[in-house]
Amino acid sequence: MTNRPTENQVAVSVPPHVRGRRSSRGIMLDVAIALLPSAVMACVYFQLYALMLLLVCVAGAVATEFVYYFIAKGGFAHKCSRAGEIVRSWARQFDCTSVVTGLILALILPAYTKWYEALLGSVFAIALVKMLFGGTGKNLVNPAAAGRVFLFISFSLSAGALLTDGTLTTGATYLSGTLLSGGSLSSGATYGDTIELSLLQLFLGNGVATAAIGETCKAAIFAGYLYLVIRKVIKWWQPLLCIALSGFVSVCLAATGGTFDITLFPDYCLSGGLVFGAVFMATDYVTSPKGTYGQLVYYVALALLTAILRHFTHIEIMSFTILLMNLLTPLIDTYIVRRPFGYQREKKAKEAVK
């Protein structure tokens, strides 16, 4: 006789058991709400192209999760009554993680992405990265980041542009929301040309996209960040540490001939997908360390790795670095031990007794 839990039993870990009032569905709904400003601004700047990507990615992610669940439960092997029961079971356990994955994937894709490429990215992210490893809470890496890297490798989608010395030097694709044939810009600039961008344009977007539709308007991203902090979904210092440290290291790496120009700091912080990735992707509960010290190591390493790779590759590398740090998360959790529940420093414990 085995001690393994059956389908209707729950495996219980050692005490103490602390349960919060919030559910996974509630947290994912908060993340989806935080993504809405970026989605709205993407539709404002890129119009139908952005709307198409958002609809295809979200619908593809949800449909893939449902089909995978239906097949895994033997839906095609049973009669209609059993199939209906499986559908109701899926609806009860649906936690909106696939919706969030679809939204994030769409927002980190270039506007010129074909609809079938976006659909394949969603299927890959949900079926192979999430569901194949056991579903919600079991995936090793961020599904949206994995889907983006998959599309970059499979279809040679641009990894994005990187701001250097206040100019956009590579990967320019769109301007003023206008798409012209041959991937040219409405201003006449083409891929690889240099475009001057002000800090205000970097922050508000102003119709200029460096790479992905959701990374254009940093104001919308920070609005989502504030919402997540207020709702206590993420810790306020996590994205800020990653963004600030990566920007500072980028300035140091850019210093040539002994010239250190700190005025480039906001340019490096606001360019590319650094802000979006730090707020919505690096903070994923499942693929980031659990303890505070582990999280500190995680975000410092992510910032350093991102700055170094951006400097030498001159492309937006955030999805790649997030995947790499996701793979290192189990190692961080293993060697950086969390404090035991209820732990108090010796001095505080003695003061509490007095």
Helices and strands as residue ranges (DSSP letters): H 24-46, H 48-72, G 75-77, H 80-93, H 97-107, H 115-123, I 124-130, G 131-133, H 143-155, E 163-164, E 167-168, E 174-175, G 181-183, E 195-196, H 199-204, E 208-209, H 218-230, H 237-254, G 262-264, H 265-270, H 274-276, I 277-281, H 292-313, H 318-335, H 346-353
